[in-house]
Amino acid sequence: MVAPLSAWPWENLGCFKYLLYGPFLAKVLYSRFHDQEASEYSWCLHILVMCALRGLIHQLWSSYSNMLFLKRNFRILEHGVDFKQIDKEWDWDNFIILQALIASMAFYMFPFPANLPFWNTKGFIAVMTLHMAVSEPLYYWMHRYVLHGNSFFTHYHSLHHSSPVPQPFTAGHATFLEHLMLAVIIGIPILGASLMGYGSMITIYSYVLIFDFLRCLGHCNVEVVPYQIFKTIPFLRYLLYTPTYHSLHHTEMGTNFCLFMPLFDAIWKTLNGKSWELHKEISSNLGKSGRVPDFVFLAHVVDVSAALHSPFVFRSFATLPFSTRLFMIPLWPLALLALLMMWAGSKTFVYSLYKLRGRLHQTWAVPRFGFQYFLPFAREGINKHIEQAILRADKLGIKVISLAALNKNEALNGGGTLFVNKHPNLNVRVVHGNTLTAAVILNDLPKNVEEVYLTGATSKLGRAIALYLCRKRVRVLMLTLSAERFQKIQKEAPVDCQSYLVQVTKYQAARNCKTWIVGKWITPREQNWAPPGTHFHQFVVPPIFSFRRDCTYGDLAAMRLPDDVQGLGCCEYTMARGVVHACHAGGVVHLLEGWTHHEVGAIDVDRIDLVWNAALKHGLRPVSSS
């Protein structure tokens, strides 16, 4: 049975829980247009503003703590935040709704002045005194003896401790009863100062917002408090906790129970002896690179909308496959500003990470958007970014760097050959991953297929797919190739297989073929030449429009990572959770197999089955689009 008051009353409402703010908004609008008492109108408005600011503080802290490119060397726990933890913390903001309701009740229950002054020095002193003399020790004893008592911990506080990596949203992730208790803790100084006649708007706003700020600070998993401060003012370490200090409470739960002031842990002898040294060790990590990843996937920003699909923008949105949402439209100006800033002076940065079988995998992002790859004057700069990333990976001792999407464009750098030829002594293996991409597409075809229609046959993938299929005695209709290019591909095929490669010049030639492999973008009009029941397999970016209702459309080639992946907490563009593009998976297989060759330039058709079997051996699974 569920313990009393452990569940939230509105937990089944989903996003409709935000309708609970409706009465506040209605009161503000009604009072404004009907000239009611200003006190009731202003209090409802202040509650709404306070809720918005509290949510903003948590969101900004979440963004900051997930900016691996800024603070990864100061992270306390190096694990990534996985989907399971993010789902658990999805409703982290329940406590803001709860305290808004409690605040409205307090307004009607207690004799507050009609209009509080803007500032009152005595009120500030009263709030600080009540916090240190009442709230801090009360929270300590409640936390230590109630929440960490056997029964209460099992039924209530264990939920808060179930998050393996503390995050700012973890601060709000707790049961209904715990947040009722916390509302008492935060309410005592505010209510006490107001009842003494010393209340003020600035005091209330600042206390509540600083309270939330410090809660997020303790759970951010990034050490932001420099140890030099405590070295200069030693006693300050007893007045203000640090992220390292509170992180020790989550890893060693019998210590560091305080709210914000370690003084009370020192008084009652529950202060973890490693607190100060560990804080100094992590805080002084400036200039150190931390753990070196074994594998890097070098990606780039797709477009303005996709720039918002990042764990350091909206963590929850990044856990879902990308799609354009209405709430993103007002944020486009910020994304455009980020585009201009990155174009002006940004470097390749760490985007996300996960672990697989003890190896650290990172995704790095080239600070360029997709459309910039097609600007002739931007190509040299983009290649410079990619080259610098490869050289940096080589210097750090990274084993494999895999090029994503347009970073391996044939016209840009020959599928990576430019860098390998320029730097022949690279220790890091440069991989385009297209061998596995071809394998995924080929293994997604019907087993009894006899004829396919192929567009984009002159690309790396198109050429490899055509040569592989003709060896399997599958007839390949290739669209609009010049005679010279067609003959070049035909000569690469075995003599007895060359007749299976057929050049066609019009889409009409495929009117009876129900298996289309699209490597070059085709219009809805061109899709109309396919017979009903056709399945469109794709390796074209962006994917073609799903225009025909009597046909089916495959997604881009992808594979699901093995089940033992750890710390994976964001989706790769439009891929489902745990699914990555096949070129990403190709780099992972290259690492797991320990291959020492570069995979750049043309695809080696003889290795397609080898790479496919290696992927399956290591637990990667195809995501069928048929």
C-alpha positions in Angstrom: 0.0 0.0 0.0 1.1 3.6 -0.6 2.2 5.4 2.5 -0.1 8.2 3.7 0.7 11.6 2.1 3.5 10.1 0.0 1.7 10.6 -3.3 0.8 14.0 -4.8 -2.9 14.8 -4.9 -2.6 15.9 -8.6 -0.1 13.3 -9.8 -2.7 11.9 -12.2 -3.4 15.2 -13.8 -0.2 15.3 -15.9 0.4 18.6 -17.5 -3.2 19.7 -16.5 -1.8 20.2 -13.0 -0.8 23.7 -14.1 -4.5 24.6 -14.2 -4.2 24.9 -10.4 -2.6 28.2 -11.1 -5.9 29.2 -12.8 -7.7 30.7 -9.8 -4.7 33.0 -9.1 -4.6 34.2 -12.7 -8.4 34.6 -12.7 -8.3 36.6 -9.5 -5.6 38.9 -10.9 -7.6 39.5 -14.2 -10.9 39.9 -12.4 -9.5 42.4 -9.8 -7.7 44.4 -12.4 -10.8 45.0 -14.5 -13.3 45.4 -11.6 -11.3 47.6 -9.3 -11.3 45.3 -6.3 -9.0 45.7 -3.3 -5.4 46.0 -4.4 -4.2 43.8 -1.6 -5.9 40.6 -2.8 -5.0 41.4 -6.4 -1.4 42.1 -5.6 -0.9 39.0 -3.4 -2.2 36.7 -6.2 0.1 38.5 -8.7 3.1 38.2 -6.4 2.4 34.5 -5.9 2.4 33.9 -9.7 5.5 36.0 -10.1 7.2 34.1 -7.3 6.3 30.7 -8.8 7.7 31.8 -12.2 10.9 33.0 -10.7 11.4 29.8 -8.6 10.8 27.7 -11.8 13.3 29.9 -13.6 16.0 29.4 -10.9 15.7 25.7 -11.1 15.8 25.7 -14.9 18.8 28.0 -15.1 20.7 25.8 -12.6 19.7 22.7 -14.6 21.0 24.3 -17.8 24.3 25.3 -16.1 24.9 21.9 -14.5 24.4 20.1 -17.8 26.8 22.4 -19.7 29.6 19.8 -19.9 31.7 22.1 -22.0 31.9 24.6 -19.1 32.2 22.5 -15.9 32.8 18.9 -16.7 36.2 19.0 -14.9 34.4 20.2 -11.7 31.7 17.5 -11.7 31.5 15.7 -8.4 29.9 12.4 -9.7 31.1 11.7 -13.2 28.1 9.5 -14.2 25.6 10.7 -16.8 22.0 11.3 -15.8 19.9 8.5 -17.4 16.4 8.4 -18.7 15.2 6.6 -15.6 16.2 9.4 -13.3 14.9 12.1 -15.6 11.5 10.3 -15.8 11.4 10.0 -12.0 12.1 13.7 -11.6 9.7 14.8 -14.4 7.3 16.4 -11.9 10.0 18.1 -9.8 7.9 21.4 -9.7 5.0 19.9 -7.7 6.3 21.7 -4.6 6.0 25.1 -6.3 2.3 24.5 -6.8 1.9 23.2 -3.2 3.7 26.2 -1.7 1.6 28.6 -3.9 -1.6 27.1 -2.4 -0.1 27.3 1.1 0.8 31.0 0.6 -2.7 31.9 -0.5 -4.1 30.1 2.5 -1.7 32.0 4.8 -2.8 35.3 3.3 -6.4 34.7 4.3 -5.6 33.1 7.7 -3.1 35.6 9.1 -3.4 39.3 9.6 -0.9 40.6 7.1 -0.8 44.3 6.5 -2.8 45.4 3.5 0.4 46.7 1.8 3.8 45.5 2.9 6.6 48.0 2.6 9.2 47.5 -0.1 12.1 47.1 2.3 12.4 46.8 6.1 15.9 46.4 7.6 14.5 44.9 10.8 12.6 42.4 8.8 15.8 41.2 7.1 17.4 40.8 10.5 14.3 39.0 11.9 14.3 36.6 8.9 18.0 35.7 9.2 17.7 35.2 12.9 14.6 33.0 12.7 16.3 31.0 9.9 19.5 30.3 11.8 17.8 29.9 15.3 14.7 27.9 14.2 14.7 26.7 10.6 18.2 25.3 10.5 18.2 23.3 13.7 14.6 22.2 13.1 15.4 20.9 9.6 18.5 19.2 10.9 16.7 17.2 13.5 13.7 16.5 11.2 16.1 15.3 8.5 18.3 13.2 10.7 15.8 11.6 13.0 12.5 11.6 11.1 13.3 11.4 7.4 16.3 9.1 7.9 14.4 7.0 10.4 13.9 3.4 9.2 10.1 3.6 8.5 10.1 7.2 7.2 13.1 6.7 5.0 11.6 3.6 3.4 8.2 5.1 2.7 9.2 8.7 2.0 12.7 10.0 1.9 14.1 7.1 -0.2 12.4 8.7 -3.2 14.6 11.7 -3.0 17.7 9.5 -2.5 16.8 7.3 -5.5 18.4 9.7 -7.9 21.9 8.4 -8.4 23.3 11.7 -9.7 22.1 14.8 -7.8 20.7 17.5 -10.1 19.0 20.8 -9.5 15.6 19.2 -10.2 16.4 16.5 -7.6 16.0 19.2 -5.0 12.3 19.3 -5.8 11.9 15.5 -6.2 10.4 14.3 -2.9 7.1 13.1 -1.5 4.1 15.3 -0.6 4.7 14.9 3.1 8.3 16.0 2.9 7.4 19.2 1.0 4.7 19.9 3.6 7.5 19.7 6.2 9.8 21.9 4.0 7.0 24.5 3.7 7.0 24.8 7.4 10.8 25.3 7.4 10.6 28.0 4.8 7.5 29.6 6.2 8.7 30.1 9.8 11.1 33.1 9.1 8.7 34.7 6.6 5.6 34.4 8.8 7.5 35.2 12.0 8.9 38.4 10.6 5.6 39.5 9.1 3.6 38.8 12.3 6.2 40.9 14.2 5.4 43.8 11.9 8.7 43.7 10.1 7.7 42.0 6.8 8.6 43.5 3.4 8.3 42.5 -0.2 12.1 42.4 -0.7 12.5 40.2 2.3 9.9 37.6 1.2 11.1 37.5 -2.4 14.8 37.3 -1.5 14.4 34.7 1.2 12.3 32.3 -0.9 14.5 32.7 -4.0 17.8 32.4 -2.1 16.4 29.3 -0.3 15.7 27.7 -3.8 19.0 29.0 -5.1 20.9 27.2 -2.3 18.9 24.1 -2.6 19.8 23.9 -6.3 23.4 24.7 -5.4 23.6 21.7 -3.1 22.2 19.4 -5.8 23.9 20.7 -8.9 26.7 18.1 -9.0 29.2 20.8 -10.0 31.6 22.3 -7.5 31.2 26.1 -8.0 32.4 27.3 -4.6 36.1 28.0 -4.7 38.0 26.6 -1.8 40.1 29.8 -1.5 37.1 31.5 0.0 37.2 29.1 3.0 41.0 29.4 3.1 40.6 33.2 3.5 37.6 33.1 5.9 37.9 29.6 7.6 34.7 30.0 9.7 32.6 30.6 6.5 32.8 26.8 5.8 30.4 26.3 8.8 27.9 28.9 7.5 27.5 27.7 3.9 27.5 24.2 2.5 28.9 23.3 -1.0 27.7 20.9 -3.7 30.5 18.5 -2.6 29.3 18.7 1.0 25.7 17.8 0.2 26.8 15.2 -2.4 28.5 13.3 0.4 25.1 13.1 2.1 23.7 11.4 -1.0 26.6 8.9 -1.2 27.2 8.4 2.5 23.8 9.0 4.1 24.8 8.9 7.7 26.5 12.3 7.5 26.0 16.0 6.5 22.3 16.4 7.4 22.2 20.2 7.5 20.0 22.5 5.5 22.6 25.0 4.4 24.8 25.5 7.5 27.4 22.7 8.3 27.7 24.3 11.7 24.9 22.1 12.9 26.6 18.9 11.6 29.7 20.0 13.5 27.8 20.6 16.7 26.0 17.3 16.6 29.0 15.4 15.2 27.6 14.2 11.9 30.0 16.2 9.7 31.7 13.9 7.2 35.5 14.1 7.7 36.1 14.1 3.9 34.0 17.2 3.3 36.7 19.8 3.2 39.5 17.8 1.5 37.2 16.5 -1.2 35.9 20.0 -1.8 39.4 21.4 -2.1 40.4 18.5 -4.5 37.4 19.1 -6.8 37.4 22.8 -6.6 41.1 23.1 -7.5 40.7 20.9 -10.6 41.2 23.9 -12.9 43.1 23.2 -16.0 42.8 19.4 -15.7 41.0 17.5 -18.4 39.4 14.9 -16.2 38.8 11.4 -17.5 39.7 11.0 -21.2 36.9 9.4 -23.2 37.6 6.3 -25.3 35.2 7.3 -28.1 33.9 10.5 -29.5 31.0 11.1 -31.9 31.6 14.4 -33.7 28.2 15.8 -34.5 26.9 19.3 -35.5 23.8 21.3 -34.9 21.1 20.5 -37.5 19.0 23.7 -37.5 17.7 26.5 -35.3 14.8 24.4 -33.8 17.1 21.4 -33.1 19.5 23.7 -31.2 16.8 23.8 -28.5 16.8 20.0 -28.3 19.8 19.9 -25.9 20.2 18.7 -22.4 21.5 22.0 -21.3 18.4 23.8 -22.7 15.4 21.8 -21.6 16.5 18.5 -20.1 13.0 16.8 -20.3 12.6 17.9 -24.0 16.0 16.4 -24.9 14.8 13.0 -23.5 12.2 12.8 -26.3 12.8 12.4 -30.0 13.0 15.8 -31.6 9.9 17.4 -33.2 9.0 21.0 -33.6 6.8 22.2 -30.7 4.8 25.4 -30.3 6.7 26.4 -27.1 9.9 26.6 -29.1 8.8 29.4 -31.4 9.3 32.2 -28.8 12.8 30.9 -28.1 13.9 31.0 -31.7 15.5 34.5 -31.3 17.7 33.1 -28.5 18.7 30.2 -30.8 19.5 32.6 -33.6 21.6 34.6 -31.2 23.4 31.4 -30.2 24.0 30.7 -33.9 25.6 34.0 -34.4 27.8 33.7 -31.3 29.0 30.2 -32.3 29.7 31.4 -35.8 31.7 34.3 -34.4 34.0 32.5 -32.0 32.9 29.2 -30.5 35.0 26.0 -30.5 33.9 22.4 -30.7 32.3 21.5 -27.4 31.3 18.5 -25.3 27.6 18.0 -25.7 26.7 14.8 -23.9 28.2 11.5 -22.5 27.4 8.0 -21.6 29.3 4.9 -20.5 29.4 1.4 -22.2 31.2 -1.5 -20.6 33.5 0.8 -18.6 34.4 3.0 -21.5 33.5 6.7 -21.6 31.7 7.8 -24.8 31.2 11.5 -25.5 29.4 13.5 -28.2 31.2 16.6 -29.3 29.4 19.2 -31.4 31.0 21.3 -34.2 29.5 24.9 -33.6 27.9 25.0 -37.0 24.4 24.6 -38.3 23.4 22.3 -41.1 22.8 25.1 -43.7 26.3 26.4 -43.2 27.8 23.3 -44.7 26.4 24.3 -48.0 27.9 27.8 -48.0 31.1 27.7 -50.2 32.8 30.3 -48.1 32.2 28.4 -44.8 33.7 25.0 -45.8 37.3 25.9 -45.0 36.3 27.0 -41.5 34.2 23.9 -40.9 37.0 21.6 -42.0 39.3 23.5 -39.6 36.9 22.8 -36.7 36.8 19.1 -37.6 40.6 18.9 -38.0 41.1 20.6 -34.7 38.7 18.2 -33.0 40.6 15.2 -34.5 44.0 16.5 -33.4 42.6 17.3 -29.9 41.3 13.7 -29.7 44.7 12.4 -30.8 46.5 14.5 -28.2 44.2 13.3 -25.4 44.6 9.7 -26.3 41.1 9.0 -27.5 40.9 5.7 -29.4 38.1 6.4 -32.0 36.4 9.5 -33.3 33.4 9.0 -35.5 32.2 11.7 -38.0 28.5 12.4 -38.0 26.2 13.5 -40.9 27.7 16.5 -42.8 31.0 16.3 -41.0 32.0 13.5 -43.4 30.4 15.0 -46.5 32.2 13.8 -49.6 32.4 17.3 -51.1 33.6 18.7 -47.8 36.5 16.4 -47.0 36.2 13.2 -49.0 34.5 11.3 -46.1 37.4 12.1 -43.8 40.2 11.2 -46.2 41.4 14.8 -46.1 42.4 14.6 -42.5 43.9 11.1 -42.6 46.1 12.0 -45.6 47.2 15.3 -44.0 48.0 13.7 -40.7 49.3 10.1 -41.5 50.6 9.5 -38.0 47.3 9.8 -36.2 46.8 7.4 -33.3 43.1 8.1 -33.0 41.1 6.2 -35.5 38.9 8.3 -37.8 35.7 6.6 -38.7 32.7 7.6 -40.9 30.6 4.7 -39.8 29.0 4.3 -43.2 29.9 0.6 -43.5 27.4 -0.2 -40.8 24.9 2.3 -42.2 25.0 0.4 -45.5 24.7 -2.9 -43.6 21.6 -1.6 -41.7 19.9 -0.6 -44.9 20.7 -3.8 -46.7 19.6 -6.0 -43.8 16.3 -4.1 -43.7 15.4 -5.2 -47.2 13.0 -8.1 -47.7 15.0 -11.4 -47.8 13.4 -12.4 -51.1 13.9 -9.1 -52.8 14.7 -9.5 -56.5 14.7 -5.9 -57.7 15.3 -2.5 -56.1 15.2 1.1 -57.3 18.1 3.2 -56.1 18.6 7.0 -56.2 21.9 8.6 -55.1 23.9 5.7 -56.5 27.1 7.9 -56.9 27.3 8.6 -53.2 29.5 6.4 -50.9 26.4 4.6 -49.6 24.7 4.3 -52.9 27.7 2.8 -54.6 28.3 0.3 -51.8 24.6 -0.7 -51.7 24.5 -1.2 -55.5 27.7 -3.3 -55.6 26.6 -5.4 -52.6 23.1 -6.2 -54.1 24.4 -7.1 -57.5 26.7 -9.6 -55.9 23.6 -11.1 -54.3 22.0 -11.3 -57.8 19.5 -8.5 -57.0 18.6 -6.3 -60.0 19.5 -2.7 -59.2 17.8 0.1 -61.2 20.0 3.2 -60.9 18.6 6.6 -61.8 20.1 9.2 -64.1 23.8 8.4 -64.0 26.1 9.7 -66.7 27.4 6.9 -68.8 30.9 7.5 -67.4 29.8 7.2 -63.8 27.6 4.2 -64.4 30.5 2.3 -66.2 32.8 3.2 -63.3 30.5 1.5 -60.8 29.8 -1.4 -63.2 33.5 -2.1 -63.6 33.8 -2.5 -59.8 31.3 -5.3 -59.8 32.4 -8.9 -60.6 32.0 -9.6 -64.3 29.2 -12.1 -63.9 27.3 -9.7 -61.8 27.5 -6.6 -63.9 24.3 -7.3 -65.8 22.4 -6.8 -62.5 23.3 -3.1 -62.6 20.8 -1.4 -64.8 20.9 2.3 -65.8 17.5 4.1 -66.1 16.9 7.7 -66.9 13.3 8.2 -65.7 11.3 7.4 -62.6 8.7 5.8 -64.8 11.1 2.8 -65.2 10.5 1.9 -61.6 6.7 1.8 -61.8 6.6 -1.9 -61.1 9.3 -1.9 -58.4 8.0 -1.9 -54.8 11.4 -1.5 -53.1 12.9 2.0 -53.3 16.2 2.9 -51.7 16.3 6.7 -51.6 19.8 8.3 -51.4 18.9 11.5 -53.2 15.9 13.6 -52.3 12.8 13.0 -54.4 9.7 15.1 -54.7 6.1 14.0 -54.0 5.5 14.1 -57.8 8.4 11.7 -58.3 7.1 9.4 -55.5 3.9 9.0 -57.5 5.7 6.7 -60.0 6.1 4.1 -57.2 3.4 1.4 -57.3 1.0 1.1 -54.3 2.6 -0.9 -51.4 6.1 0.4 -52.1 8.4 0.8 -49.1 10.8 3.7 -49.2 14.2 2.9 -47.5 16.2 6.0 -46.9 19.7 7.3 -46.4 18.9 10.8 -47.6 19.2 13.9 -45.3 16.7 15.4 -44.7 14.3 12.5 -45.1 11.7 12.7 -47.9 8.1 13.7 -47.1 5.8 10.9 -46.3 3.4 11.8 -49.1 1.9 8.5 -50.2 -0.7 7.0 -47.9 -0.6 3.7 -49.8 3.1 3.4 -49.3 5.4 3.1 -46.2 8.4 5.1 -45.3 11.5 4.0 -43.4 13.5 6.1 -41.0 17.2 6.9 -41.3 19.4 3.9 -40.6 19.8 3.4 -36.9 20.7 0.9 -34.2 19.8 0.5 -30.6 22.7 0.6 -28.1 23.3 -2.5 -25.9 21.1 -2.8 -22.8 24.1 -2.2 -20.5 24.7 1.4 -21.6 24.8 3.7 -18.6 24.1 7.4 -18.1 22.4 7.9 -21.4 19.8 10.7 -21.0 19.1 12.4 -24.3 17.8 11.4 -27.6 19.9 11.7 -30.8 17.9 14.1 -32.9 14.7 12.2 -34.1 15.9 8.8 -32.8 14.0 7.0 -30.0 15.5 6.6 -26.6 18.6 4.4 -26.7 18.8 4.5 -30.5 21.6 6.2 -32.4 22.3 6.8 -36.0 24.0 3.9 -37.7 27.2 5.9 -38.3 27.4 6.5 -34.5 26.9 2.8 -33.9 29.6 2.1 -36.5 32.1 4.0 -34.5 31.1 2.2 -31.3 31.6 -1.2 -33.0 35.0 0.0 -34.3 36.0 0.7 -30.6 34.6 -2.5 -29.2 36.3 -4.6 -31.8 39.6 -2.8 -31.3 40.1 -2.3 -35.0 43.2 -0.2 -35.8 42.4 1.0 -39.3 40.8 4.2 -40.3 37.3 3.9 -41.9 37.3 6.9 -44.4 36.6 7.4 -48.0 34.9 4.7 -50.1 33.1 1.9 -48.3 34.8 -1.5 -48.5 31.9 -3.7 -49.7 33.8 -6.8 -48.5 33.5 -5.6 -44.9 29.8 -4.9 -44.8 28.8 -8.3 -43.5 31.8 -8.4 -41.1 30.8 -5.1 -39.5 27.2 -6.1 -39.3 28.0 -9.4 -37.5 30.3 -7.5 -35.1 27.5 -5.1 -34.2 25.1 -7.9 -33.5 27.8 -9.8 -31.5 28.3 -6.7 -29.2 24.5 -6.4 -28.5 23.6 -3.6 -30.9 20.2 -4.2 -32.4 18.8 -3.0 -35.7 15.8 -0.7 -35.6 13.7 -2.1 -38.5 11.8 0.4 -40.6 9.9 -2.1 -42.7 
